C-alpha cells in the first residue's frame, strides 16, 4: 500500500515586530490562499487520513481553513509542537508515529524545515529549479514507501507542488 505525505506551508502571515513569532496571525492574503488551496484539494478529492499542524497561530489557522474547505472538522487536527522549527529528523519522528493504516498525512508547518524535508525525501534531482520550493500556502505531494517509520533520504517521489497563488481565486 503506497502512502502520500502532503506538506503544506502556512499562509502569508503578519510580520509585526511587537509580536513573538509563534503568535503571528495570517494576513488577509494568507487567509485567502489557505481557502484557495483547501478548495482545490476538495476539488481533487485530496482528503487526508490525518492532519498534523504546528501549534503556531499562522500554521494552525491555515490548517483549520484548509481542513474546513475539504469538509473536515477542525477538532480532528492534531497539534504537535515538534512541527515548530525542530528539524527534519524530528519531522520524521512525528511521521513514524502515524498509524499504519494512514494512507495520507497532511503536515502544516514552516520553512526551512519543510523544504529541507522535501529535499531529503525526494532528492534534489527530482525537484523543480526554483528559488523557493515552498513559498507560503504551497502544497507538496510526495509518494512514500509503505512504512511511515522508514523514511530514508531519497525514498520518496515528488508527485506535485501546487501554489495557492497559481490557483483561480
Buried (B, 14 or more C-beta within 10 A) or exposed (E): EEBBBBBBBBBBBBEEEEEEEBEBBBBEBBBBBBBBBBBBBBEEEBBBBBBBBBBBBBBBBBBBBBBBBBEBEEEEBBBBEBBBBBEBEBBBBBBEEBEEEBEBBBBBBBBEBBBBBBBBBBBEEBBEEEEEBBBBBBBBBBBBBEEBEEBEEEBBBBBEBBBBBEBEE
